[in-house]
Amino acid sequence: METLQRTANSGSVSTGYDIDNSLKLESDNSERLHKTPSGAGNRRTFTISFWAKRTEINGVKQYLFEAGNSDADDDRFTIRFGTGDTLDIQTSATYLITNRVFRDTAAWYHIVLKVNTTEGAAANRMKLYINGVEETSFATDNRANINENFDFSVNNTEIHNIGSSPIEGGLPYNGYIAEWVQIDGTASAPTAFGEVDEDSGIWKPIDVSGLTCGTNGFHLDFEASGDLGNDANGGTDFTLVNIAAADQASDSPTNNFCIMSPLWKYASNSTISEGGTKSATSAGAWAGVKGTIGVVSGKWYWEYKTSANDSIVGIQTDGEDNINSGNAHNILSTCGLYLAGEVWIKDSTSGRDDTDVTFTYNAGHTFGIALNMDDNQISFYQNGSLITNGGAIALDGLADKTVFPFSANYNTNTEFNLGGYTTISISSAAADANGYGTEFAPPSGYYALCTKNLAEYG
């Protein structure tokens, strides 16, 4: 994975200021937000700041932002991830395409775009910052083509979209967004939105509620699940398209949760969706995925549901075998509950050891995993009841290894609840001791896989 300046979601520092929520956007659901200003603001000087965590790397354009009514408009303004996972800033012409690629689905990126076309030097008319650092390496840099005092469509009386491009037929963004701020009339430095922690050198967010956003500026904090388009700056709210209260997430730049990684997929027939919390397979073959957060110590709990019993869900190391070949559950250093009726353990020094479990599979049931890396044990639950005979199962050759949540499926899908976001319907609303939600109560002393918990218990 790429190397960036570290952000506060590493879990190694106290962030001081917390962003509690984000918004999950999913291309399969054609989700977006939009509004059209009633009057024009400053189209020459503005700032766009937001945090983004990608969940699907699929080789197609993914639009984060678009302002404008037509592809033919020279002033149409877009921010998107390109087909090669670069970050692209475009109108009808291309201005910036980064050399850097953005493929780390384990990380939140802070993106700031500062625009001031009144500047005399063309290079100063548009500046891009990633995690507080100015981006200076570009595959394409056409800022010389931005005329002095040019008016973009940003802050004009044209539709502003977040999450997709209706002009290009959608091309939606897959991932989470948080703390989206647009400043009308000011070209702000990234220090208006974040700061470097003086002890660790980590880039972290600061409170932006006191910023003056200007005539058509706005602040989307996604704090009200019943009004996710609310402009916390007091302006006109955004209209939601296919977005519901359930799309609010706890995964945030100051508390980063484990999701399933598209970079650790087994076989091409494996897909990831719904904010990295759902995996699916087809085409009559086994395939699988692994999570973005691995642990070597601590006690951890997560839940899942499957559409059929031809699924194995548990833990796996980062792999002593090629992750793109073979059956996903036959890779060395794996332990999982096979929902047809046994626990499979395949460690690094022996063949597979099977342990019987007593339960009757039901697609409507929620299964839980309690992973105890302090004592090298694992337990499995069904609807809150322990189903591993005799209690916990020894991890054998997996002891002292870094392991990740894992699933292997055969023509089935798995929905995960790792604490940050889930499509699993929650009725009992249990949680770990720090308040991160589950369907059934975790065993005492077990926690969700997120950076705040890792900093305290990992």
C-alpha positions, 0 to 999 in steps of 0.5 A: 500500500502507498505511503502517506503522511499519517493521519489521526485514524492510526489510533496512536494519538488522541485526536482531541477533536472528534468527527463522530460520523460519516456518510456511506456512498454506494454506486449500486444504489446510485446515491448522491446529494445535490443542491443549486444555489439561488444566487451566484457567489464568488466563482473565482476564489473558493476552497473545497475540503473533505475527508474520504475513505475509498471502499471499492477499486474498480478501474472506473471513474468515481466522481466525488464532486461536480458543479455545472449543468453541461459537459459542454460548459467550460466552467464545469468543475469536477473532482474525481478518482480516475480510472487509474486511481489518481485524483483528477481535477477537471472542467471540460479541460483537464487541469490536474491529474496526480501521479500519486494513486489512491488505493489504500482502503484502510485509510482516510484521506484529507483532500483540500482544493484551494482555488484563486484565479485572481492570482497573477501566477498560474500555478497559484490559481489552483493548489491541491493538498493531501493530508495537509501537504501540498501535492506537487507531482502531477502526471498532468498539470495544465494550470497554465490554461486557467485564465486570470479571473476565470469564473468556474461553475462552483458557487454559481446558480448551477447544480452542485453534486456530491457522490456522482456525475449526472452529466456523465451518467453517474460514475458514482463514488464508492466509499465514505465521506466526512466533514465536507466544507466549501468556502465561498470567497476565501482560498483557505490553507489546509490548516483551516481544517486540520493540524499536525499533532505536535507530539506525533507529527500526525495530521488530524482534523480540527473543529471547523464549526466556526468557519465563515463559509460565505454566500454559497459555502456549506458544511456537511457534518452528517451528524443528524441521521434523519437529515444527512443533507443538513448544512451545519453552516445554516444554508440551504440543505442538500437534497438526498438521492437514494440516501437514508438514515441507515447510510450514516456511519460511525467510521470516521477520520478520527475513528477508523473501522475495519472493512473488507479490502478490495486489495485482498480479494481471492478470485475475480468473481469476488465483489465488495460493496456497501462500504466494504461490509458486504462480500459476494461470489458467483460463477460456481467457485470459491472466493474470499476477502480479508479485512483492512485491520489486523491484530496480534493482541487484544480481544475483538468481536464482530458479527456477520450473516450469510445468504447460504451455508457454503461460507467460511468466516473467521480469521486469516493472516496476510498470507503465506500463499499467493492470495490470488490463487487456490481456494480462499479457505485453503490458504495457510494460517486460517481459522473459520467457521464453516456454516455447514457444521464445523470449524476449520483450522489450517495453520502454518505447520500442519494440515487442516484440523476440524472441530465439530460445532453444534448448531442449525444454520439459518440464513436469518441468524446473526453469527458472532466471532470472539477473537482472543489474541491474548490467550490465542483462542477463538469462539463462535456464536449464533444469535448470541449463543456460544456454539463452539463445543467446550468454549474457546478453540485454541488457535494452535499455529496461528498464535502470535501471528497478525490476523485479519477478519476473513471470509470465503464464499461459494455462490453466496454473500456475507454481510459484516458488522464490524462496528462502523457500518452494516447492512445487517438489520439491528434490532437489539442494539447491543454494543461493546463497552465503548458503544460501538454497535452490534446485534448481540452483546459481545462477551465482556472485555471484547471490542470492535475493530477500530483505531480508538479501541486498538489504541487502548486495547490492541 
